[in-house]
Amino acid sequence: MNKLCVAIALLSIFGPCAHAEQSVAPDARTAVRVSNRDINRFVCPGAMQDMIYSKEKDISGHFSKHDAFIKFKIKKIGTSREYATEDNELFLVCDGNVYNIIAQPVDIPSTTVRLTPPVGNAFKKNVAMFKNMPLEKQALRIIRQAYRDQYPSSYKITAAAARQVVIRADLEVRLKQYVDVEGVGLRLKRYDIRSVASATITVAETDFLHSRISPSLLAIAVEDHTLGPNETTRLFVVEKKEDV
């Protein structure tokens, strides 16, 4: 298979999120980690139709169009603040499906949780999205979505075990995330890269054209090509899933 090496320049690139994006499937009781101090967002692939939770609990929320928002109440005791620690159960009705969520408040920034459609619907949406699009353009679209960290809800996003991959002596490369486009047969891998050099170094896409990065590589892009000591960047790899 010919390898396609792609470097993408975008006018506006969003930085990487500090916490992995979470997703929830319908009709399954699912625990998610959310901020105990900031507003948290739940994204529906269709219309958000209802939101049910106990008003007696230390939580408030509302929904509008495709989103629902929840925030844990902060108690003021004298000059100090007390943040929520107890889990709260809520139900979201999204696009005709019910999502049973256990919101676990922890000390993290605001987080986004994606409500994924039933598997059959995800397949159909992905196929329709990439219909009649050449393979190279499919790969480029997924990489652009990865740069912005904005994926359709029909994609399956999974955190990786952060295993280290040896590529260069002056780089620490760790696999962080899988993004599967089911029904299309494509997968994006996100790697986090950190310079362990004592001086400024240059990083190129060609450094990562290796089977340890992907055995079936279609496209590859590095976010920042120049790294100072201990600076980080992201590597995006699109590959063909051989099992599809």
Backbone as CSV, one residue per row, in Angstrom:
resi,resn,N_x,N_y,N_z,CA_x,CA_y,CA_z,C_x,C_y,C_z
1,MET,0.855,-1.204,0.000,0.000,0.000,0.000,0.881,1.240,0.000
2,ASN,0.568,2.183,-0.892,1.316,3.433,-0.914,0.974,4.264,0.303
3,LYS,1.987,4.839,0.912,1.766,5.664,2.090,1.545,7.108,1.666
4,LEU,0.524,7.725,2.211,0.218,9.123,1.911,0.699,9.979,3.071
5,CYS,1.662,10.835,2.838,2.207,11.713,3.879,1.559,13.074,3.747
6,VAL,0.898,13.539,4.803,0.126,14.762,4.730,0.516,15.694,5.859
7,ALA,0.853,16.928,5.549,1.042,17.975,6.554,-0.047,18.998,6.321
8,ILE,-0.869,19.281,7.331,-2.014,20.156,7.170,-1.789,21.448,7.923
9,ALA,-1.913,22.577,7.264,-1.817,23.886,7.899,-3.213,24.450,8.043
10,LEU,-3.610,24.745,9.276,-4.924,25.310,9.540,-4.757,26.701,10.113
11,LEU,-5.668,27.585,9.773,-5.598,28.952,10.272,-5.849,29.005,11.764
12,SER,-6.711,28.140,12.245,-7.031,28.132,13.676,-6.983,26.715,14.181
13,ILE,-6.043,26.422,15.071,-5.898,25.088,15.637,-6.149,25.162,17.125
14,PHE,-7.033,24.319,17.569,-7.346,24.272,18.989,-6.344,23.368,19.674
15,GLY,-5.928,23.758,20.865,-4.971,22.966,21.620,-5.595,21.696,22.126
16,PRO,-4.782,20.730,22.505,-5.281,19.465,22.991,-5.978,19.604,24.327
17,CYS,-6.987,18.791,24.531,-7.728,18.832,25.787,-6.939,18.106,26.877
18,ALA,-7.081,18.568,28.080,-6.338,17.967,29.182,-6.916,16.616,29.571
19,HIS,-8.210,16.380,29.271,-8.858,15.147,29.684,-9.514,14.500,28.483
20,ALA,-9.402,13.165,28.409,-9.947,12.433,27.277,-11.460,12.601,27.213
21,GLU,-11.942,12.732,25.991,-13.377,12.872,25.790,-14.064,11.562,26.157
22,GLN,-15.258,11.671,26.782,-16.005,10.502,27.200,-17.254,10.359,26.352
23,SER,-17.739,9.129,26.241,-18.959,8.884,25.476,-19.860,7.924,26.236
24,VAL,-21.166,8.026,25.963,-22.164,7.209,26.651,-23.119,6.624,25.612
25,ALA,-23.372,5.330,25.697,-24.312,4.660,24.804,-25.687,4.616,25.466
26,PRO,-26.762,4.499,24.667,-28.113,4.469,25.243,-28.406,3.149,25.961
27,ASP,-29.374,3.217,26.889,-29.914,2.037,27.571,-28.860,1.247,28.355
28,ALA,-27.829,1.921,28.825,-26.820,1.279,29.672,-26.405,2.282,30.743
29,ARG,-26.441,1.861,31.997,-26.063,2.732,33.103,-24.556,2.977,33.049
30,THR,-24.158,4.235,32.836,-22.748,4.543,32.583,-22.254,5.647,33.510
31,ALA,-21.108,5.414,34.141,-20.496,6.428,35.010,-19.536,7.280,34.188
32,VAL,-19.609,8.603,34.390,-18.687,9.519,33.717,-18.116,10.488,34.752
33,ARG,-16.856,10.852,34.564,-16.197,11.823,35.436,-16.467,13.227,34.907
34,VAL,-16.993,14.082,35.777,-17.321,15.452,35.384,-16.750,16.429,36.409
35,SER,-16.683,17.696,36.011,-16.129,18.719,36.895,-17.071,19.001,38.059
36,ASN,-16.505,19.161,39.253,-17.323,19.497,40.423,-17.405,21.003,40.659
37,ARG,-16.855,21.793,39.692,-16.867,23.249,39.893,-17.271,24.027,38.644
38,ASP,-17.104,23.400,37.458,-17.426,24.082,36.209,-18.641,23.453,35.542
39,ILE,-19.143,24.112,34.502,-20.286,23.600,33.745,-19.823,22.473,32.834
40,ASN,-20.572,21.379,32.826,-20.264,20.226,31.988,-21.311,20.100,30.873
41,ARG,-20.853,19.685,29.707,-21.704,19.642,28.520,-21.911,18.214,28.027
42,PHE,-23.160,17.882,27.692,-23.497,16.601,27.084,-24.034,16.885,25.679
43,VAL,-23.433,16.250,24.678,-23.755,16.539,23.279,-24.579,15.399,22.690
44,CYS,-25.733,15.745,22.114,-26.647,14.778,21.505,-26.475,14.790,19.988
45,PRO,-26.467,13.620,19.319,-26.342,13.591,17.864,-27.595,14.073,17.140
46,GLY,-28.711,14.189,17.870,-29.951,14.722,17.310,-30.491,15.810,18.224
47,ALA,-31.786,15.756,18.468,-32.414,16.753,19.349,-32.412,16.257,20.789
48,MET,-31.999,17.124,21.716,-32.079,16.819,23.143,-33.511,17.100,23.570
49,GLN,-34.211,16.061,24.066,-35.645,16.174,24.296,-36.043,16.309,25.759
50,ASP,-35.218,15.805,26.663,-35.581,15.921,28.079,-34.361,15.642,28.946
51,MET,-34.481,16.103,30.176,-33.404,15.922,31.157,-34.052,15.717,32.514
52,ILE,-33.791,14.582,33.145,-34.435,14.254,34.418,-33.365,13.979,35.465
53,TYR,-33.476,14.659,36.596,-32.566,14.421,37.716,-33.258,14.885,38.990
54,SER,-32.750,14.462,40.119,-33.352,14.805,41.401,-33.027,16.250,41.766
55,LYS,-34.069,17.055,41.917,-33.877,18.471,42.255,-33.340,18.643,43.679
56,GLU,-33.471,17.587,44.508,-32.990,17.686,45.881,-31.467,17.544,45.980
57,LYS,-30.859,17.026,44.932,-29.405,16.803,44.951,-28.660,18.109,44.646
58,ASP,-27.338,18.094,44.892,-26.504,19.284,44.691,-26.111,19.447,43.225
59,ILE,-27.127,19.557,42.366,-26.857,19.635,40.941,-27.941,20.471,40.265
60,SER,-27.561,21.211,39.253,-28.534,21.969,38.470,-28.230,21.749,36.998
61,GLY,-29.240,21.907,36.137,-28.999,21.671,34.725,-30.122,22.166,33.842
62,HIS,-29.837,22.258,32.558,-30.852,22.593,31.568,-30.399,22.059,30.216
63,PHE,-31.326,21.970,29.269,-30.981,21.488,27.934,-31.562,22.422,26.885
64,SER,-30.915,22.418,25.705,-31.349,23.273,24.598,-30.804,22.714,23.293
65,LYS,-31.681,22.531,22.323,-31.317,22.031,20.986,-30.562,20.701,21.080
66,HIS,-29.220,20.723,20.879,-28.449,19.482,20.843,-27.623,19.258,22.106
67,ASP,-27.774,20.110,23.093,-26.895,20.038,24.258,-27.667,20.043,25.571
68,ALA,-27.044,19.434,26.574,-27.510,19.545,27.957,-26.324,19.976,28.804
69,PHE,-26.595,20.753,29.841,-25.527,21.285,30.686,-25.857,21.014,32.151
70,ILE,-24.862,20.561,32.899,-25.061,20.345,34.335,-23.919,21.005,35.109
71,LYS,-24.249,21.415,36.309,-23.243,22.005,37.200,-23.552,21.595,38.623
72,PHE,-22.542,21.171,39.335,-22.705,20.839,40.743,-22.662,22.118,41.572
73,LYS,-23.525,22.171,42.564,-23.600,23.354,43.409,-22.395,23.410,44.349
74,ILE,-21.916,24.614,44.578,-20.783,24.838,45.473,-21.295,25.521,46.741
75,LYS,-21.047,24.898,47.868,-21.507,25.451,49.142,-20.463,26.388,49.723
76,LYS,-20.897,27.549,50.161,-20.007,28.502,50.812,-20.161,28.388,52.320
77,ILE,-19.068,28.081,52.987,-19.062,27.956,54.437,-18.045,28.954,54.979
78,GLY,-18.562,30.098,55.439,-17.670,31.166,55.870,-16.887,31.695,54.689
79,THR,-15.577,31.643,54.783,-14.725,32.114,53.685,-14.254,30.972,52.783
80,SER,-14.654,29.753,53.107,-14.221,28.591,52.314,-15.361,28.064,51.450
81,ARG,-15.021,27.208,50.515,-15.996,26.591,49.613,-15.922,25.077,49.714
82,GLU,-17.091,24.466,49.664,-17.168,23.004,49.732,-17.723,22.489,48.400
83,TYR,-16.949,21.613,47.738,-17.324,21.103,46.420,-17.961,19.713,46.551
84,ALA,-18.860,19.416,45.628,-19.598,18.151,45.650,-18.654,16.962,45.503
85,THR,-18.978,15.883,46.209,-18.190,14.644,46.133,-19.064,13.425,45.858
86,GLU,-20.392,13.559,46.031,-21.292,12.423,45.852,-21.766,12.316,44.404
87,ASP,-21.866,11.071,43.925,-22.351,10.819,42.568,-23.820,11.209,42.446
88,ASN,-24.205,11.600,41.231,-25.608,11.923,40.959,-26.060,11.212,39.696
89,GLU,-27.286,10.691,39.744,-27.833,9.988,38.584,-28.738,10.931,37.792
90,LEU,-28.604,10.906,36.486,-29.510,11.685,35.644,-29.839,10.893,34.394
91,PHE,-30.967,11.251,33.794,-31.423,10.614,32.567,-31.563,11.684,31.495
92,LEU,-30.997,11.427,30.325,-31.119,12.329,29.195,-31.859,11.613,28.075
93,VAL,-32.868,12.275,27.524,-33.601,11.734,26.375,-33.077,12.466,25.148
94,CYS,-32.360,11.735,24.316,-31.663,12.321,23.160,-32.046,11.558,21.905
95,ASP,-32.667,12.275,20.964,-33.014,11.684,19.658,-33.824,10.401,19.817
96,GLY,-34.701,10.382,20.834,-35.577,9.240,21.057,-34.967,8.125,21.883
97,ASN,-33.728,8.277,22.315,-33.054,7.263,23.116,-32.812,7.785,24.539
98,VAL,-32.842,6.881,25.518,-32.653,7.248,26.919,-31.239,6.883,27.359
99,TYR,-30.565,7.854,27.960,-29.201,7.667,28.448,-29.209,7.802,29.969
100,ASN,-28.789,6.720,30.649,-28.738,6.677,32.106,-27.299,6.948,32.542
101,ILE,-27.080,8.106,33.175,-25.725,8.566,33.461,-25.508,8.740,34.968
102,ILE,-24.402,8.232,35.455,-23.965,8.483,36.826,-22.856,9.530,36.742
103,ALA,-23.159,10.744,37.156,-22.187,11.837,37.093,-21.332,11.811,38.356
104,GLN,-20.036,11.595,38.175,-19.106,11.513,39.295,-18.304,12.814,39.384
105,PRO,-18.580,13.660,40.387,-17.884,14.951,40.478,-16.449,14.801,40.968
106,VAL,-15.518,15.349,40.194,-14.104,15.318,40.566,-13.482,16.674,40.245
107,ASP,-12.306,16.895,40.770,-11.631,18.182,40.603,-10.903,18.234,39.256
108,ILE,-11.676,18.450,38.177,-11.134,18.597,36.829,-11.838,19.766,36.160
109,PRO,-11.276,20.277,35.058,-11.964,21.362,34.343,-13.257,20.877,33.699
110,SER,-14.013,21.807,33.157,-15.244,21.496,32.438,-14.994,20.403,31.410
111,THR,-15.924,19.446,31.326,-15.737,18.323,30.404,-16.923,18.189,29.461
112,THR,-16.684,17.551,28.316,-17.730,17.290,27.330,-17.936,15.785,27.217
113,VAL,-19.196,15.359,27.260,-19.551,13.948,27.133,-20.446,13.800,25.908
114,ARG,-20.092,12.881,25.024,-20.880,12.668,23.815,-21.844,11.501,23.996
115,LEU,-23.097,11.718,23.632,-24.105,10.669,23.659,-24.091,9.997,22.288
116,THR,-23.696,8.747,22.246,-23.548,8.061,20.970,-24.861,7.409,20.560
117,PRO,-25.182,7.425,19.269,-26.412,6.787,18.802,-26.275,5.277,18.852
118,PRO,-27.379,4.541,18.753,-27.281,3.081,18.655,-26.358,2.696,17.512
119,VAL,-25.735,1.514,17.623,-24.690,1.121,16.673,-25.153,1.190,15.229
120,GLY,-26.329,0.683,14.938,-26.832,0.698,13.562,-26.937,2.101,13.004
121,ASN,-27.390,3.043,13.824,-27.508,4.432,13.389,-26.146,5.054,13.120
122,ALA,-25.149,4.722,13.954,-23.805,5.261,13.765,-23.229,4.820,12.422
123,PHE,-23.405,3.546,12.092,-22.933,3.042,10.812,-23.533,3.844,9.664
124,LYS,-24.850,4.027,9.720,-25.549,4.719,8.627,-25.075,6.161,8.496
125,LYS,-24.891,6.842,9.624,-24.462,8.241,9.581,-23.053,8.372,9.023
126,ASN,-22.175,7.460,9.407,-20.807,7.508,8.902,-20.747,7.230,7.405
127,VAL,-21.484,6.231,6.963,-21.505,5.896,5.538,-22.036,7.067,4.725
128,ALA,-23.108,7.705,5.213,-23.688,8.850,4.500,-22.712,10.022,4.466
129,MET,-21.957,10.222,5.543,-21.030,11.346,5.644,-19.886,11.243,4.630
130,PHE,-19.430,9.998,4.370,-18.258,9.796,3.510,-18.622,9.227,2.138
131,LYS,-19.904,9.178,1.836,-20.359,8.591,0.579,-19.770,9.342,-0.622
132,ASN,-19.256,8.573,-1.592,-18.702,9.113,-2.843,-17.483,10.013,-2.635
133,MET,-16.847,9.926,-1.461,-15.656,10.739,-1.186,-14.408,9.880,-1.381
134,PRO,-13.419,10.344,-2.166,-12.190,9.567,-2.346,-11.517,9.284,-1.002
135,LEU,-10.781,8.183,-0.962,-10.165,7.739,0.287,-9.240,8.805,0.873
136,GLU,-8.460,9.488,0.023,-7.541,10.515,0.514,-8.297,11.650,1.204
137,LYS,-9.438,12.059,0.630,-10.231,13.135,1.222,-10.895,12.678,2.517
138,GLN,-11.262,11.405,2.593,-11.806,10.882,3.841,-10.767,11.010,4.956
139,ALA,-9.532,10.629,4.654,-8.458,10.701,5.653,-8.201,12.146,6.078
140,LEU,-8.187,13.070,5.108,-7.953,14.472,5.418,-9.055,15.050,6.296
141,ARG,-10.295,14.659,6.031,-11.403,15.166,6.841,-11.243,14.723,8.300
142,ILE,-10.894,13.484,8.506,-10.759,12.975,9.867,-9.614,13.680,10.595
143,ILE,-8.507,13.945,9.888,-7.384,14.639,10.513,-7.775,16.061,10.901
144,ARG,-8.509,16.747,10.044,-8.953,18.118,10.376,-9.863,18.108,11.606
145,GLN,-10.742,17.117,11.698,-11.595,17.000,12.879,-10.760,16.745,14.121
146,ALA,-9.705,15.961,13.967,-8.831,15.655,15.107,-8.070,16.891,15.576
147,TYR,-7.595,17.724,14.642,-6.905,18.960,15.015,-7.782,19.804,15.928
148,ARG,-9.057,19.893,15.579,-9.991,20.721,16.351,-10.571,19.977,17.560
149,ASP,-10.287,18.672,17.639,-10.855,17.831,18.697,-12.378,17.909,18.686
150,GLN,-12.940,17.912,17.485,-14.391,17.996,17.304,-14.826,16.877,16.363
151,TYR,-15.341,15.792,16.954,-15.738,14.630,16.177,-17.260,14.494,16.146
152,PRO,-17.824,13.986,15.050,-19.251,13.653,15.040,-19.555,12.609,16.113
153,SER,-20.752,12.630,16.624,-21.117,11.709,17.707,-21.174,10.261,17.231
154,SER,-21.198,10.040,15.908,-21.250,8.680,15.378,-19.884,7.992,15.404
155,TYR,-18.807,8.745,15.687,-17.486,8.141,15.799,-17.358,7.458,17.158
156,LYS,-16.599,6.398,17.214,-16.338,5.696,18.468,-14.972,6.124,18.989
157,ILE,-14.941,6.777,20.146,-13.702,7.326,20.702,-13.297,6.512,21.933
158,THR,-12.071,6.011,21.922,-11.588,5.148,23.000,-10.222,5.631,23.475
159,ALA,-10.069,5.752,24.778,-8.760,6.119,25.336,-7.818,4.927,25.233
160,ALA,-6.583,5.173,24.832,-5.577,4.117,24.738,-4.848,3.983,26.073
161,ALA,-4.041,2.954,26.176,-3.333,2.672,27.425,-2.048,3.488,27.564
162,ALA,-1.881,4.489,26.688,-0.725,5.408,26.733,0.599,4.658,26.646
163,ARG,0.649,3.608,25.827,1.906,2.868,25.687,2.926,3.688,24.908
164,GLN,4.175,3.533,25.262,5.241,4.293,24.615,5.744,3.556,23.386
165,VAL,6.003,4.318,22.309,6.525,3.770,21.066,7.893,4.395,20.810
166,VAL,8.888,3.563,20.601,10.247,4.059,20.382,10.429,4.395,18.906
167,ILE,10.674,5.685,18.623,10.875,6.151,17.251,12.210,6.878,17.110
168,ARG,12.448,7.840,17.999,13.689,8.601,18.011,14.164,8.748,19.446
169,ALA,15.481,8.819,19.609,16.045,8.913,20.961,15.690,10.223,21.647
170,ASP,15.413,11.281,20.843,15.110,12.588,21.446,13.616,12.850,21.581
171,LEU,12.795,11.806,21.359,11.340,11.959,21.457,10.731,10.892,22.351
172,GLU,9.726,11.303,23.119,8.887,10.363,23.860,7.533,10.339,23.166
173,VAL,7.152,9.197,22.624,5.934,9.072,21.820,4.987,8.097,22.514
174,ARG,3.786,8.554,22.822,2.815,7.706,23.510,1.464,7.722,22.793
175,LEU,0.913,6.540,22.568,-0.425,6.412,21.982,-1.457,6.793,23.028
176,LYS,-2.363,7.741,22.696,-3.324,8.256,23.678,-4.778,7.941,23.351
177,GLN,-5.126,7.830,22.063,-6.548,7.746,21.733,-6.771,7.052,20.392
178,TYR,-7.882,6.275,20.332,-8.359,5.703,19.082,-9.676,6.386,18.714
179,VAL,-9.853,6.686,17.439,-11.124,7.213,16.941,-11.537,6.345,15.756
180,ASP,-12.572,5.525,15.936,-13.024,4.609,14.893,-14.225,5.177,14.150
181,VAL,-14.142,5.168,12.818,-15.259,5.575,11.962,-15.880,4.284,11.444
182,GLU,-16.767,3.715,12.242,-17.340,2.414,11.930,-18.293,2.517,10.739
183,GLY,-18.222,1.509,9.877,-19.020,1.523,8.656,-18.223,2.031,7.470
184,VAL,-17.131,2.739,7.750,-16.264,3.289,6.697,-14.924,2.539,6.669
185,GLY,-14.567,1.948,7.799,-13.347,1.156,7.858,-12.095,1.957,8.100
186,LEU,-12.216,3.135,8.730,-11.056,3.966,9.011,-10.908,4.177,10.516
187,ARG,-9.662,4.314,10.932,-9.361,4.592,12.341,-8.306,5.696,12.409
188,LEU,-8.503,6.633,13.329,-7.475,7.629,13.620,-6.826,7.279,14.957
189,LYS,-5.503,7.365,14.992,-4.757,7.221,16.236,-4.146,8.564,16.595
190,ARG,-4.306,8.957,17.844,-3.649,10.176,18.318,-2.500,9.799,19.239
191,TYR,-1.325,10.317,18.917,-0.142,10.135,19.756,0.237,11.473,20.371
192,ASP,0.681,11.463,21.615,1.269,12.639,22.246,2.784,12.510,22.172
193,ILE,3.434,13.584,21.730,4.885,13.571,21.541,5.517,14.617,22.451
194,ARG,6.585,14.243,23.122,7.323,15.181,23.985,8.803,15.117,23.650
195,SER,9.430,16.299,23.545,10.865,16.352,23.293,11.620,16.096,24.589
196,VAL,12.587,15.201,24.529,13.472,14.955,25.676,14.882,15.440,25.356
197,ALA,14.985,16.250,24.288,16.279,16.808,23.889,16.602,18.036,24.732
198,SER,17.856,18.407,24.768,18.289,19.578,25.544,18.287,20.853,24.709
199,ALA,18.019,20.716,23.406,17.969,21.870,22.500,16.732,21.755,21.620
200,THR,16.456,22.797,20.861,15.306,22.793,19.958,15.517,21.769,18.840
201,ILE,14.466,21.010,18.540,14.548,19.983,17.496,13.412,20.165,16.502
202,THR,13.552,19.536,15.342,12.534,19.556,14.297,11.914,18.169,14.173
203,VAL,10.598,18.145,14.042,9.863,16.885,13.906,9.141,16.896,12.558
204,ALA,9.228,15.806,11.820,8.589,15.714,10.508,7.692,14.485,10.434
205,GLU,6.698,14.541,9.544,5.805,13.400,9.354,6.575,12.138,8.969
206,THR,7.640,12.306,8.185,8.403,11.149,7.717,9.090,10.392,8.852
207,ASP,9.274,11.044,9.994,9.862,10.365,11.144,8.997,9.194,11.620
208,PHE,7.702,9.261,11.304,6.749,8.313,11.883,6.168,7.335,10.864
209,LEU,6.778,7.276,9.682,6.346,6.298,8.681,6.949,4.945,9.032
210,HIS,6.376,4.346,10.053,6.929,3.124,10.632,5.784,2.195,11.018
211,SER,6.018,0.907,10.884,4.975,-0.072,11.217,4.611,-0.056,12.696
212,ARG,5.539,0.442,13.554,5.204,0.539,14.975,4.140,1.607,15.220
213,ILE,4.057,2.599,14.327,3.026,3.627,14.419,1.726,3.131,13.804
214,SER,1.818,2.487,12.634,0.643,1.907,11.982,1.086,0.923,10.913
215,PRO,0.486,-0.266,10.892,0.823,-1.239,9.852,0.072,-0.980,8.541
216,SER,-0.915,-0.075,8.571,-1.745,0.172,7.372,-2.032,1.656,7.235
217,LEU,-0.982,2.462,7.236,-1.087,3.917,7.290,-1.597,4.509,5.972
218,LEU,-2.535,5.457,6.109,-3.063,6.184,4.952,-2.635,7.642,4.953
219,ALA,-2.658,8.279,6.121,-2.335,9.704,6.214,-1.758,9.996,7.591
220,ILE,-0.919,11.037,7.663,-0.253,11.365,8.919,-0.025,12.867,8.990
221,ALA,-0.149,13.449,10.180,0.064,14.890,10.358,0.593,15.166,11.757
222,VAL,1.598,16.037,11.829,2.151,16.508,13.092,1.654,17.928,13.316
223,GLU,1.193,18.228,14.517,0.632,19.552,14.800,1.706,20.641,14.821
224,ASP,2.766,20.454,15.587,3.866,21.432,15.667,5.161,20.735,15.263
225,HIS,5.885,21.350,14.338,7.074,20.708,13.793,8.373,21.127,14.490
226,THR,8.328,22.142,15.322,9.504,22.582,16.065,9.209,22.507,17.561
227,LEU,10.060,21.809,18.283,9.849,21.607,19.718,11.087,22.027,20.502
228,GLY,10.856,22.820,21.539,11.917,23.136,22.477,12.009,22.033,23.514
229,PRO,12.985,22.098,24.420,13.124,21.083,25.470,11.836,20.912,26.278
230,ASN,11.367,19.679,26.377,10.185,19.302,27.153,8.869,19.803,26.544
231,GLU,8.881,20.386,25.363,7.644,20.820,24.709,6.944,19.627,24.072
232,THR,5.628,19.766,23.900,4.824,18.652,23.390,4.068,19.045,22.129
233,THR,3.658,18.026,21.388,2.801,18.220,20.227,1.962,16.957,20.051
234,ARG,1.100,16.971,19.043,0.249,15.815,18.773,0.538,15.262,17.377
235,LEU,0.456,13.956,17.252,0.598,13.262,15.984,-0.715,12.558,15.675
236,PHE,-1.229,12.770,14.467,-2.473,12.126,14.043,-2.180,11.176,12.890
237,VAL,-2.657,9.947,13.024,-2.434,8.915,12.013,-3.780,8.316,11.625
238,VAL,-4.068,8.291,10.342,-5.276,7.623,9.839,-4.852,6.331,9.171
239,GLU,-5.514,5.249,9.539,-5.173,3.957,8.975,-6.425,3.209,8.541
240,LYS,-6.237,2.255,7.669,-7.325,1.397,7.226,-7.456,0.250,8.207
241,LYS,-8.671,0.037,8.703,-8.895,-1.066,9.630,-9.020,-2.353,8.827
242,GLU,-8.086,-3.247,9.038,-8.042,-4.470,8.231,-9.171,-5.434,8.567
243,ASP,-9.785,-5.244,9.750,-10.832,-6.186,10.180,-12.208,-5.757,9.725
244,VAL,-12.335,-4.696,8.912,-13.641,-4.214,8.462,-13.875,-4.656,7.036
